[in-house]
Amino acid sequence: MTSGAQVSAAVIAPPGYAERLEAALALASEAADLPDAYLYLLDASGRRLHLAQSRARPAADPSRAAAGPLAEQLEGGAEWSAPTPPLELTRTPELETERAVTTPVGTLWSLPLESDGDLLGLLQVGPLGKRDPRRAARQGLAALAPPLAFVLARARREEELRLRLTAAEARLEGSRRLAGAAVDLDSFVRLLLDLALSSTGAGSGFVAIVPARGAAPQVRAAAGMPDQFATQVDLSPVGGLFEWHPAAEGGALVLVDLEAAARFGLSAPIAVPLVEGGEPLGIFAIDFGPDRLFDENALALLEAFAEQVRLMLHNARLFEAFSHSYLDTVKGLATALDARRPHTADHHERVAAVAVAIAAELGGGEEEAAALRDAGLIHDVGLAGTIGVEGGNETDVEHPTLGASLIEHLPLPPAIAGAVATHHEWVDGWGFPRGLRGEEIPRAGRILGMAEFLVEMGTGDAVREPWPVDRLAAEIAVRRGSQFDPEVADAALRLAARDGLALSGVGG
């Protein structure tokens, strides 16, 4: 008899998902001593099972062609048509019992596979012929079914994660192309610097870019410069390596810190400013070394390369401005949703504030807090796409995915879309829309889910009084480890203990 360890080794070892399913069917066929095996898996709706893998005799095998009463003799009597199993089965109570079933490929023994007490799929083996299925098939499969269901559930989860990762990578690539300069700026400036050096004959150079309005330029690409140059050089418009003045736009910057230039090995640098509307965007500089004099043609080439960087920066800023404007529009839509009912007024604002407070209690940084605030302000915006839509609860279940899809194409911190998409997932896997569990749910999603629960239950509605803090704390303790991440739950409990949740409408 095959042990659970042997099942796990045989099914998990193959590298591909299809190969794992094939290995599972091979074990089932061997255990039942029957040639054909078919695996059906329950789909996301929970109402249908789809044929995921089959392991059957070749279509040309006469024994398969004549397996059941549906086989037909073709004209001349020399060939048989090869019947095929159903591609989809509708879930019924009868389907979830062990029994013999008549199919186009003959009589098969159908065995339900369960994972964590719920139906995972069906295993069907055959053909049974005249043998008693309870003796011929059931005996070998009974012991195999539990470990087989366990490893198949694991293989399916891994495949779902792989597919989600592939989809995420595809979306990221789309964001890169859409964002253009915002994502590929470093590689772009490195390419232009290399071209500038090769076309002018200069020995070294660098490109520096202003990271934010009013800040000093920071080196983003350098060639032939000392290792410490990028971290030690001062490129401030006032008091830095070069002198910036209105006349500099369209011309070369003036080297003023000769001591710093000597320290960095700059002997004959030419630098042009990157300026947009009188605002400094950066510097493009090359250095010919001590043996070559200033070259007017080199300056013209450098200005041409600098213009390409300036245009790229300009486009990146335009896209950044568009992204923030678009995000503000999405926030406005979420605010409009809150205004529909008195008890939901400022719901998104309050969820955002509580999420930020929990993140701070967990020791999170400013970036996490900013991402959670933005996610909190839009977390239920996907409901705007489900109001009045046929499908009722089914459409509501998808509102986290729909909300995340509104912003995932923007060059925003990934935690924002990730939190929106997963704020209704539970750490034990019983949440929605994807049934993620544990670390599969990003931390921002786990925090946002807790924040919404606190605001939702602490606010009350037209038919329910708001829960007081002590009841909220008791409920969090009960749901710790099932609905809520233990670390996040503990942080919320600490805040509740010192009245640090600031939930509007919550009693003492």
Secondary structure by P-SEA (a helix, b strand, c coil): cccaaaaaaaacccccaaaaaaaaaaaaaaaacccbbbbbbbccccccccccccccccccccccccccccccccccccbbbbbbcccccccccccccbbbbbccccbbbbbbbbccccccbbbbbccccccccccccccccccccaaaaaaaaaaaaaaaaaaaaaaaaaaaaaaaaaaccccaaaaaaaaaaaaaaaaaccccccccccccccccccccccccccccccccccccccccccccccccccbbbbbcaaaaaaaacccbbbbbbbcccccccccccccccccccccaaaaaaaaaaaaaaaaaaaaaaaaaaaaaaaaaaaaaaaaaaaaccccccaaaaaaaaaaaaaaaaacccaaaaaaaaaaaaccccccccccccccaaaaaaaaaaaaaaacccccccaaaaaaaacccccccccccccccccccccaaaaaaaaaaaaaaaaccccccccccaaaaaaaaaaaccccccaaaaaaaaaaaaacccccccccc
